[in-house]
Amino acid sequence: MRRALDFARGLAPQPRLIWGVAIGAGLIALAVASPLIGFIATVYNAGLVIIAARDLALLPGRSGYSVRRSMPEPFSLGEPEEVAVVIQNRSAAGLMANVADHAPGGLRPTPRELPGQFDSNGLLKVSYRTYSPRRGAYAFGPVDLQVWREDGWWRRQVRLPDPQEVAVFPNVVAIKRIQLSLRRGLRAMAGMRRARPPGASTAFAGLREYVRGDDVRRVSWTATARRDRPVVVEVEAERGQQMIIALDCGRLMTAPAGDLDKLDHAVNAALMLAWVAQAYGDRVGLMTFDDRVTSFIKPERGPIQLRRITEALYAIRPDYVEPDFGHAMTHLALRVGRRSMIVMLTDVQDPEASRELVAHALRLAARHLVLVVAMSDPAVLSARGDPIVSTSRAYEWAAAEEFVSSRRESFEILRRGGVLGLDVVAGRLSPALVERYLELKERALL
């Protein structure tokens, strides 16, 4: 009995079969009026059964199908990507099909139902788009398939098991794009100025005699006077600089900013900055904190270091607590002895709310180059920039203007104390942060 129910669940009538059965039922109802109509009803329904049975026999059974998915490994946070589903069964050649993949809802698959047709070799390939707004592990389920003949009477419904575990990592697709750009000797994002090659910052390597074509700005006048002939300073690429990315995982970083929350925007930016800094020869470390330091990766170079940073960024989660900037920056001061660039990815509010951040950033800037990075919420900027057409809009504008002005005041206090600042709309954080880093490299401030 159970097998019969499963078999019935695997079939669905086409609209033409439903109409055919309705007509047959009508003829049977009219058969009481005339023996001739009864005969016609008998012949009609017998013919309908034969045709429907023949069409069912031409459909392949539920066995014989193979399925596989082609998808990113891993998925990238905040990046539109494609998943392809490939189904094969030689007996299904030429059949029409609908495919529904049991993809995790958290990946926002679109569309959910995919029409297609098996080719002459019994191969069907369909694809859909995903968008991953959250890091973490996800599970794909089975693939549901409907097949039918174009002029057929039945649809066969098949469920093809294909469980798969996947992970959404920080945006590795953006890293591949920037890697290609750097190999071509260009800046990573459109509109950026041309960069010097990796290792653009320089260190003293010695003195030599001047030759035609040397940059006169490199002439050492002291050595020239001593030797009585032109002498220039010879330099070499300095590749021993050091950077620490400090990532605030406290309460304010849980706020949404566009499609992602602020922490996830910061995670993507941190990974891109780490990769670019490694490509430019710098050692990169990572610290995450909320009301305590949750992880610390000391600065190193190489692909293993990038893997450590990527795995750490994948694993971090925000906590609904106030960040302890004093503890975090004291930890940095104790763990990082040599002068380094400290990139603090956090949120900045009015001077009173950001007092602890400002005070400890100024103290840290006495020894290190400190860059405080904050994200603007697109909704706040929109409320500030949209036209005022009502009283409620006037209140919205005033609140947004006050918030933006107070943030600007906090950044001004930091600037006067020698701390660099970057306040950028959340969706532009990664390219803006990389641009600032490259600018500092060119100005030899690192």
Secondary structure, 3 states (H helix, E strand, C coil): CHHHHHHHHCEEECHHHHHHHHHHHHHHHHHHHCHHHHHHHHHHHHHHHHHHHHHHHHCCCCCCCEEEEECCCCEECCCEEEEEEEEECHHHCCCEEEEEECCCHHHCCECCEEEEECCCCCEEEEEEEEECCCCEEEEECCEEEEEECCCCCEEEEEEECCCEEEEEECCHHHHHHHHHHHHCCCCCCCCCCCCCCCCCCEEEEEEEECCCCCCHHHECHHHHHHHCCCEEEEEEECCCCEEEEEEECCHHHHCEECCEEHHHHHHHHHHHHHHHHHHCCCEEEEEEECCCEEEEEEEECCHHHHHHHHHHHHHCCCCCCCCCHHHHHHHHHHHCCCCCEEEEEECCCCCCCCHHHHHHHHHHCCCCEEEEEEEECHHHHHHHHCCCCCHHHHHHHHHHHHHHHHHHHHHHHHHHCCCEEEEEEHHHHHHHHHHHHHHHHHCCCC
